[in-house]
Amino acid sequence: MSEEVWHTFFGSDYLTFSEVILSPERTRFEVQRILELLDLPPAASILDLGCGQGRIAVPLAKMGYRVTGYDGSPELLEAARRRAAEAGADVKFLHGDMRDLDFDEEFDAVLNVGTAFGYIADEEGDRRILNRVRLALKPGGSFLQETENRDYKLQGLRNTWNEMNGRPVFSERQFDSVSGRWTERIFWFEGSEKKGTVLNVRLYAATELIAMTRNAGLQVTGVFGGVDFSPLKADSPRMLILSKKEQSRWRANM
């Protein structure tokens, strides 16, 4: 299975359930640690790539950074714009496919946080995204990518029941060792109505994602087991890769 089901996955139902995982406490911690790691100048320009409902973009804008949020989900962007307005935050939100990212040396930093990568159907498309990230960065700019640690994720390859927002949720999980794709069919009830959605994402091993980042023309400067900056190990739930665009104007092939 490799169809791009992210178009339907990242909608209103995702908003309802994701708030349980992406809590305000988690967001505050992540924003704090991201800024510690990047050490950006005041009013730096930041692209939040795969910004979702704006949970990272909005607080960064409130701190005075010039933030652009980019996402492929109209529903999530609507929520992001509403939250930015309520918070009095000036964020430029753009709707688009990451493969079509079209900026030329405009950002001091690009963020790709919260597993916002790997949903498209083919690896070549993911390589294209990384190349376009490099083009979007100013010389010396930083790219911070935070996602699932595949080694850890596969330890949880079993069907599960969870309670999310007061609803029992059943997850049926599969992993294709040839394609590297994780498929999760998720079901729950709203009253007497059974509802469901499908998550399909390419899980990259650290070695794969590091190699892809380097091949895009970015210099990898740090690899961590998440935003707590711990060493990446097999039992690290998350993975964070920090890279930089060199000062030269060399461009990777698109």
Helices and strands as residue ranges (DSSP letters): H 6-9, H 12-21, H 24-38, E 45-49, H 57-62, E 66-71, H 74-87, E 91-95, G 98-100, E 107-112, H 123-136, E 137-148, H 150-153, G 154-156, E 160-164, E 167-176, E 181-190, E 193-202, H 206-215, E 218-224, E 238-245
